[in-house]
Amino acid sequence: MAINNLSSFTPTQSTFNLNDTANAGAGSRSGGQFASMLNNYIKETNAVHNEGVAKSTALVTGQGGSMTEAMLAMQKAEVSFQLLTSSRNKLLDAYREVMRMPV
């Protein structure tokens, strides 16, 4: 089974816009690139979730599709969300550690 890169998914909507806040105070280009990468991953996670919901809804309403496709789409969405949550937790831990450093 081939594993595709998440960049092949197209986002449907985004609830976060990290580019505005990340570039507001920081003049570094790398901060903008990181915020952009994070924002893209959030969009991709949202798209994967929406795809899973669409496939499971189509299955339940009898519009077609297979149970296998619906379950795989929902599992992809779950794994993607778990990775996003884990990344958020690691970022918060790093931020807290920096804030504890004496100046």
Buried (B, 14 or more C-beta within 10 A) or exposed (E): EEEEEBEEBEBEEBEEEBEEEBBEEEEEEEEBEBBBEBBBBBBBBBBBBBBBBBBBEBBEEEEEBEEEBBBBBBEBBEEBBEEBEEEEEEEEEEEEEEEEEEE
